[in-house]
Amino acid sequence: MLVVVLHDVYSSVKLSEAVDVILEFGEVDLFVVSKAVSAAAQSGVPEAEKRIFQRGRRMLFVPDLKDLFEILPIGRRYFFVPSRLSAERFDPARVSEELGRGSVALVFSGGEASFSKKELELGTPVTLGFGSVMPPAVEMGIALYSLFPRRGEA
């Protein structure tokens, strides 16, 4: 099972852009929003749930990452961070292998900063090679396309 998580998002626009990406990749089994605040919590999450549901997909909204990992037994958890916070590159081949054996979570930050040290202890920090925090939809798109590269081919 592939779970994609958007954590600590405050912008309903960032959330909507992330949903656009998720809806392009049917391989994503569950989209999770963790710790939504401000406009993302007030209007973004209900709109995202509506869009996801209309497409026959699944979405979960949880207060924090610990809540998610308490209710779902996810074997591998990858936290996408800027290159200054991790020397380990995201390895799509390894993740594909792990998906064949169990569940994997790809966790993206929806805020201006990356994850806290305590949050990073919940999984493995990996980088796509960017030096700073990128918009979550950009990172999601790159990571998912690298996992499923034949999308869109005739």
Order of alpha helices (4+ residues) and beta strands (2+ residues): beta-alpha-beta-alpha-beta-alpha-beta-alpha-beta-alpha-beta-alpha
